[in-house]
Amino acid sequence: MDRFSFLNAAHTEFFAQLYDQYLENPDSVEPSWRSFFQGFDFGMTTYNEENPVEQIANFASNNTDVSLVSDKLQKEFNVLKLIDGYRSRGHLFTKTNPVRERRTTSPTLEITNFGLSSADLSTVFDAAKAINIQPCTLQEIIAHLETIYCQHIGVEYMYIRKPEIVEWIQKKLGVNDNQPNFSSDEKKSILNKLNQAVSFETFLHTKYVGQKRFSLEGGESIIPALDALLEKAADKGVEQFVMGMAHRGRLNVLANIFGKSTQDIFGEFDGKDYDQEYFDGDVKYHLGLTADKVTASGKKININLAPNPSHLETVGAVIEGITRAKQDKYFPNDFSKVLPIAVHGDAAIAGQGILYEIVQMAQLDGYKTGGTIHIVINNQVGFTTNYLDARSSTYCTDIAKVTLSPVLHVNADDAEAVVHAMSFALDFRMEFGRDVFIDLLGYRKYGHNEGDEPRFTQPVLYKIIAKHKNPRDIYMEKLLADGVIDNTFVKELEQEYKSKLEVNLEESRKKDLTIITPFMKNEWKGFEQVSDVEMLKNVDTTFPIAGLTEVANAICNLPADKKFISKIQKLINDRKTMFFETNKLDWAMAEHLAYGSLLKEGYDVRISGQDVERGTFSHRHAVVKVEDSEEEVTLISSLEGATGKFNIFNSLLSEYGVLGFDYGYALANPNTLTIWEAQFGDFGNGAQIMIDQYISCGEDKWNNQNGIVLLLPHGYEGQGAEHSSGRMERFLQLCARHNMYVADCTTPANFFHLLRRQMKTTFRKPLIVFTPKSLLRDPRVVSTVEEFATGTFQETFDDNTVNKEEVKTLVFCTGKFYYDITAERENLGRNDVAVVRIEQLFPLPVEQLKDIIAKYPNADDYVWAQEEPKNMGSYSFMLMNFDLVKWRLASLKAYAAPASGSYTRAKRRQADALRMVFDKNLYR
C-alpha cells in the first residue's frame, strides 16, 4: 500500500488554508511544506486542473519522488490521518458505559498505528489547524482530540456525505471542546429535574411494592435533558412537541415533563374504575397526554405524548403522522414549528423492523416532518436478553446510518453531558431538518418490570448495578465538591418534592374514580363520541349537480398547453363522456367526485399508499404526467372554489409504517379525509399490528377517535391466494360495539356517499372498505349523476327487480358476488330468487334486514352467499350477529389459503358456489 494514500482522506480545508498562505508568501510556511508545495506546483504544470487545492493530496499520494516530501511533512500528514482516525473511530473508545467495560476494538487510536511515535509527542505540528487550533505539539493535539471525541459523549458522523453537514458538526464539536459549560443556575435546574426523576421512582417503589411501573432508574438523566430540550426548542420557535415512547420511564415523563397530576397517576396504581362507562381504558404505562405549558422564558408550548400499546416502536410511525398533520394544519410549509421526539429502547430500536420503514420516510415528500430527535434509553438488556444476543450491529442505533443521521452516544450518569448532547441534537435538527439520534447509555435497576429477578439472567451485571449510585447522587456530589450547592439545598429539594407526592397520594385516595384526560382535545373540539345506534343514523351526504359539474370540469379537462400520452387523453375524454353524455359514472368518477365535493366544502383530503396516484388497477389517475417532461399534473387541484387541500402520495413499499403514519395523521386532523389504500387487500396483513392495536380499539383504550379510511381491494378473479382476499373475516372479528365501520359497496354512488359520510358526521370512526378490482370497469357497475346528487349512503339494498310474492329463496350477499349471482339468476331464469345486498357489515343494520325479510312472505330458504371459503369472509360474523333466520350457506369449502393459484380451479370452485345458491340440495 502506498504510504501517502491516507492523504485522500485528509482534511482539504486545512490544505486550502495552508496553500493559500504559501501562494501569498512562500516564506511564511514551514520549510517542509514549502518544499512540498513547490513540488506540487511543478507537478501541476502539465495539468489543467480547475481546483488545485483538491489535487494536493492526490499529488502527494501518487508522487513516486519521495524526495519532494520531507520526513517532517510526512509526519504532518500522519497527524492529519490521526485526526481523521479520532473523527471516524473515536466513539469506539469513549467513557460512555457507566456499568460495563467497553468491548475491545481494533485497531486502536494508538499513535503508532498512524506512523507516529512517542518521539513525536513534543513536536509542533501545523496540522493542528485542521481542528481549528493553533500549531501545537502532538501531545496537545491528542489531548484535544481525546477531550472532544473520547470522553462521555461519542459522536458518529463521518459517514455523512454532505461536506457542509460534516463541517457544521466539526465546528459545533469544537465549541467548548464538546464539553458542557453550564451556569450555576443551569446546574441547579438540572439537579432539580434529576431529583424529581429519582424521588418519583423511589416514592412509587415504596408505596406500590411489586407493581409494574417500568421505572426509569438508571436513565433518570433523560428528564433534565427533555426539560432543557423543551425550553431551548421553544426559544428557537418550536410551538408544539409530539413525543412517542414505550413503557420505560413513561410515568416519570408524564409527571415531571408533561405535568400530569400525580393524583391521577396514583389513582391508576390503586386500580380504580374509570369515570366513563363506555371507556375500557389501558394500563397506566400505555396512556398518553396533551398539555399546554409555559417555559421559563415565557413561551407557550403544546406538548403531546401519544398513547401506545405493548408493540414497541409502533408509536414511532404514529407520532410522525401526528406531527405532519399539525404542520400541515397550523404551519403550512414550515416544519420547524412542530418537533417530533421518539424515545426508544435499545433492544426495540435494533430489533423492530418498523424502524427501518419510519426512517426511510424521513425525507419523502408525503411523510417528512423536518427531522426527528430520536433518544434511546439504552438499558443494555432487552427483557432478559443481553445486547450481544439482541443485534448483529455494533450499536443499537446503527439504523441511523440508513439516512446518514449523526449519532451521539452519551453516558447516562453524566447529566450535564446528556443535556449538552440534547442541545447539540436540537441545533442539528433545526439547522438541517434531518433526524438525529442520542444513545443514552445507562442501565435498568430492576428486571424488565419491578417484579422480575434480573439476577436469573444477568447475575454479574446486577452485582455491579446494586452498588452503583444513581445519577442524581453522582451529580449532587459533583456540585457539592464544586461549591455550586450545599447540603441544605439538597435536603430542601428532596423534602419539597416528596411532600408534594405525599399530599397528592392522600388526595387521590379520597376519589372513587380515575379520570382520563383526553388526548389532543383542542383538535377534537366539537366532535362527540357515539354508540353504534348513532352510527346507523342517516347522514345528509347530498351535493348539488351544479357542484358536481364543477368537479367534473376540473377532472375531465387536461391543460391545453401540455402534451400527454394518448392513453391518458383517451381516459380523460372517457370521463368527460360518462359525465356529460352517457350519464353512466364508474367507480373512479365516484371517487373523484367525492373528493372534489369535500374540497369545495372546506375539508382536506390526504391519500397515501403504494402507487395510489395512478392506482394499482390504473383506474384513479389522480396525478397524470406530461409526456415529454414527466411534470406532474393533479387535475383536481384546478377545482375553482375549493378551500380544502388535496394531497396524494405514492408511498414507499411499506404497509406497517405508512398505515401507522396515516393513522397518526387522522388522529391529529379530524377534518381531513385521510385514506390509506393497500395495493391489494391482503397487503393489509403487513399492517396488522396497527389494525389490531390502534385502529380497532384506540377509542376504547385511550379515548381517541380516528377517522382513518382503509381501502382494501377485494374480489375473487382467479388471481391466486395473495391477490384475492382483503381478509374480511379478520376485520369483522375485531368489530364490537361502536369501534369502526366495515363496508363492501356495490355501486359507485354508494361509495361516493360513504366517503362523504366519513366527513359529514359529528364524530369519527375508522372506516374499512373492501373495494373492487374487476368491477372498476364492469359496465354494470355504474351510477347516474342524480344518484350522487341526492340520497345518502345505503347500508342495504333490497331486490327491486322481482315480485316479492313469488320469491321462495332469499339470498343475502355482499360485494362483487352480487353481480355473479344476479348474472346466473338471469341465465337460469329464476324469478323465485331475490338477492339482497348488505353494503355495510358493521354496524350491521339489523332492523333494516328484518324489514326486508318481512317483505317476502313466502320465502322459506335463506341463503348466505359468499365467494370466500366457508371459514373466511362474512359467514361466521353473520351467524353470530343475525340469528333471525337459519342460514343455508353457499360458498367454497373451508380452505387454508384464501384462493387457488390455478385460474381454472378458482373458476370451477366459484361456479360450484354459485350453483349452491340456486340448488339447496348441494348444501354441504
Order of alpha helices (4+ residues) and beta strands (2+ residues): alpha-alpha-alpha-alpha-beta-beta-alpha-beta-alpha-alpha-alpha-beta-alpha-alpha-beta-beta-beta-alpha-beta-alpha-alpha-beta-beta-beta-alpha-beta-alpha-beta-alpha-alpha-alpha-beta-alpha-alpha-alpha-alpha-beta-beta-beta-beta-alpha-beta-alpha-beta-alpha-beta-alpha-beta-alpha-beta-beta-alpha-beta-beta-alpha-beta-alpha-beta-alpha
